[in-house]
Amino acid sequence: MKIYDISQEVFGCAVYPGDPQPIRDVKLRIKDGAICNLTAFEMCAHNGTHVDAPYHFLDSEETIDRVPLEKFIGYAYVAEHDGDITAETAKKILSDAKAADIRAYERILVKGNAVMTKEGAEVFAKASIKLFGNESQTVGPLKAPMEVHLIMLGVKIVLLEGVRLAEVPKGVYLLNAAPINLGDSDGAPCRAVLIDLAK
């Protein structure tokens, strides 16, 4: 069994333009005479590797604490693609996932500099997948992500953003991207890992 950590380190993570950078606040240090080391921090729910709940763009939908954990945990397929994810690209990714292992079809991660298009989002929405993840800090064009989010979150697809897949070969894995349980929140950071059960 091999485990890939596909999460960013929080304090040095990439941040979506306009979002605040995480801040570390060291409260106690043993070397300064305290009984322990103690760290506090401040961050946005969408910093680093994180998941979006439907509530992120849809005010009447599920907050992150109400999204079933089965969306975040289970078999997943890692595809590779650079550029726009068109309808044709999305169909090919789903076809490859089905051929590799039908259990991985519901959770798709894309390795590379991929940008979801409206047409690609509609294909994944129609396929009723549970989770879609990519390496960018957003799904969709960086300067205009709303349309894609509305399509995918509108059918309750969880979006896993800011993963790091450079060391992960294409294929089938067991994914755990369970978020921190932030009550009534639009998203949450997570420690996402992929497990290769064949190794």
C-alpha positions as CSV (number, residue, x, y, z in Angstrom):
1,M,0.0,0.0,0.0
2,K,1.3,3.4,-0.9
3,I,-0.1,6.7,0.4
4,Y,0.2,10.0,-1.5
5,D,-0.3,13.2,0.4
6,I,-2.0,15.5,-2.2
7,S,-2.5,18.4,0.2
8,Q,-0.7,21.7,0.3
9,E,1.1,22.9,3.5
10,V,-1.3,25.5,4.9
11,F,1.0,28.4,5.8
12,G,2.9,28.4,2.5
13,C,-0.1,27.4,0.3
14,A,-1.4,28.9,-2.9
15,V,-4.3,31.4,-2.3
16,Y,-7.1,32.3,-4.7
17,P,-6.7,36.0,-5.8
18,G,-8.3,38.2,-3.2
19,D,-8.5,35.6,-0.4
20,P,-6.5,36.2,2.8
21,Q,-3.3,34.3,3.3
22,P,-3.2,32.0,6.3
23,I,-1.6,33.5,9.4
24,R,0.3,31.5,12.1
25,D,0.2,32.9,15.6
26,V,2.6,31.2,18.0
27,K,1.1,31.6,21.5
28,L,3.5,29.5,23.6
29,R,7.1,28.3,23.1
30,I,8.9,25.7,25.3
31,K,12.2,27.5,24.4
32,D,10.8,30.7,25.9
33,G,9.9,28.9,29.2
34,A,6.3,27.8,28.5
35,I,5.1,24.3,29.4
36,C,4.3,23.5,25.8
37,N,4.3,24.8,22.2
38,L,1.0,26.2,21.2
39,T,-0.1,27.6,17.8
40,A,-3.2,29.5,16.8
41,F,-4.0,30.4,13.2
42,E,-6.3,32.4,11.0
43,M,-7.4,31.3,7.5
44,C,-10.1,31.3,4.9
45,A,-12.1,28.2,4.4
46,H,-10.9,28.1,0.8
47,N,-7.2,28.4,1.4
48,G,-4.8,25.6,0.3
49,T,-6.3,22.2,-0.4
50,H,-10.0,22.5,0.4
51,V,-13.5,21.4,-0.6
52,D,-16.5,23.5,-1.7
53,A,-19.9,22.7,-0.4
54,P,-23.0,23.6,-2.5
55,Y,-23.6,26.5,-0.1
56,H,-20.5,28.2,-1.4
57,F,-22.5,29.5,-4.4
58,L,-26.1,28.5,-3.6
59,D,-27.5,30.1,-0.4
60,S,-30.3,27.5,0.1
61,E,-28.1,24.4,-0.3
62,E,-25.9,22.2,1.9
63,T,-23.2,23.6,4.1
64,I,-20.0,21.6,4.5
65,D,-21.0,20.0,7.8
66,R,-24.2,18.6,6.1
67,V,-22.5,17.1,3.0
68,P,-22.4,13.2,3.5
69,L,-18.9,12.0,4.2
70,E,-19.2,9.3,1.4
71,K,-18.8,12.2,-1.1
72,F,-15.2,12.7,0.2
73,I,-14.1,9.2,0.9
74,G,-14.1,6.3,-1.6
75,Y,-12.6,5.1,-4.9
76,A,-11.4,7.8,-7.2
77,Y,-9.8,8.1,-10.7
78,V,-6.9,10.3,-11.4
79,A,-6.8,11.6,-15.0
80,E,-4.2,13.8,-16.7
81,H,-5.1,16.9,-18.8
82,D,-3.7,20.3,-19.6
83,G,-5.9,23.0,-21.0
84,D,-9.7,23.4,-21.2
85,I,-11.9,20.4,-20.1
86,T,-14.4,20.5,-22.9
87,A,-17.4,18.2,-23.2
88,E,-15.4,15.8,-25.3
89,T,-12.6,15.8,-22.7
90,A,-15.0,15.2,-19.8
91,K,-16.6,12.3,-21.7
92,K,-13.2,10.7,-22.3
93,I,-12.2,11.1,-18.7
94,L,-15.4,9.4,-17.5
95,S,-15.0,6.6,-20.1
96,D,-11.4,6.0,-18.9
97,A,-12.5,6.0,-15.3
98,K,-15.3,3.4,-16.0
99,A,-12.8,1.2,-18.0
100,A,-10.3,1.4,-15.2
101,D,-12.7,0.6,-12.3
102,I,-16.4,1.3,-12.1
103,R,-16.0,2.1,-8.4
104,A,-13.8,5.1,-9.3
105,Y,-16.2,6.6,-11.7
106,E,-17.9,8.8,-9.1
107,R,-14.8,10.7,-7.9
108,I,-12.6,12.3,-10.6
109,L,-9.3,14.2,-10.0
110,V,-7.5,15.9,-12.8
111,K,-3.7,16.2,-12.8
112,G,-2.3,19.1,-14.7
113,N,-3.1,22.7,-15.6
114,A,-6.8,22.0,-16.4
115,V,-9.6,24.5,-16.6
116,M,-13.3,23.4,-16.5
117,T,-15.5,24.8,-19.2
118,K,-19.3,25.2,-19.0
119,E,-19.7,22.3,-21.4
120,G,-17.4,20.0,-19.4
121,A,-19.2,20.9,-16.2
122,E,-22.5,19.9,-17.8
123,V,-21.1,16.5,-18.7
124,F,-20.0,15.8,-15.2
125,A,-23.3,17.1,-13.8
126,K,-25.3,14.8,-16.0
127,A,-23.1,11.9,-15.0
128,S,-24.0,12.5,-11.3
129,I,-20.5,12.1,-10.0
130,K,-19.9,12.8,-6.3
131,L,-16.7,14.7,-6.4
132,F,-14.5,16.6,-8.8
133,G,-11.0,17.8,-8.0
134,N,-8.2,19.7,-9.7
135,E,-4.9,21.4,-9.0
136,S,-6.1,24.9,-9.5
137,Q,-7.4,26.9,-6.5
138,T,-10.7,27.0,-8.3
139,V,-12.7,24.8,-10.7
140,G,-13.4,26.9,-13.8
141,P,-11.6,29.9,-15.2
142,L,-9.7,31.8,-12.5
143,K,-11.3,35.1,-13.3
144,A,-14.8,33.8,-13.8
145,P,-15.5,30.6,-11.9
146,M,-19.1,31.2,-11.0
147,E,-20.9,29.6,-14.0
148,V,-19.0,26.3,-13.6
149,H,-19.6,26.3,-9.8
150,L,-23.3,26.8,-10.2
151,I,-23.6,23.9,-12.6
152,M,-21.6,21.4,-10.5
153,L,-22.6,22.5,-7.0
154,G,-26.2,22.8,-8.3
155,V,-26.3,19.0,-8.6
156,K,-24.4,18.5,-5.3
157,I,-21.0,17.6,-6.8
158,V,-18.4,18.4,-4.1
159,L,-15.4,20.4,-5.5
160,L,-11.9,19.5,-4.2
161,E,-9.6,22.3,-5.1
162,G,-5.9,22.9,-4.8
163,V,-4.7,19.3,-4.8
164,R,-1.1,18.4,-5.7
165,L,-0.9,15.4,-8.1
166,A,2.6,15.8,-9.6
167,E,3.8,12.6,-8.0
168,V,0.6,10.6,-8.6
169,P,0.4,8.4,-11.7
170,K,-2.9,8.2,-13.6
171,G,-5.1,5.5,-12.3
172,V,-7.4,4.3,-9.5
173,Y,-7.0,5.1,-5.8
174,L,-8.8,5.2,-2.6
175,L,-9.4,8.9,-1.7
176,N,-9.9,10.5,1.7
177,A,-10.6,14.2,1.4
178,A,-12.8,14.6,4.5
179,P,-13.1,18.3,5.5
180,I,-12.7,19.9,8.9
181,N,-16.2,19.9,10.4
182,L,-16.9,23.7,10.1
183,G,-20.6,24.2,11.1
184,D,-22.7,26.2,8.6
185,S,-19.7,26.9,6.4
186,D,-19.4,27.2,2.6
187,G,-16.2,25.0,2.5
188,A,-13.4,23.7,4.6
189,P,-9.7,22.8,4.3
190,C,-8.8,19.1,4.2
191,R,-5.8,16.8,4.4
192,A,-6.4,14.9,1.1
193,V,-4.7,11.6,0.5
194,L,-4.8,9.0,-2.2
195,I,-4.1,5.4,-1.3
196,D,-2.7,3.0,-3.9
197,L,-4.0,-0.4,-2.6
198,A,-2.0,-2.3,-5.3
199,K,1.4,-1.3,-3.9
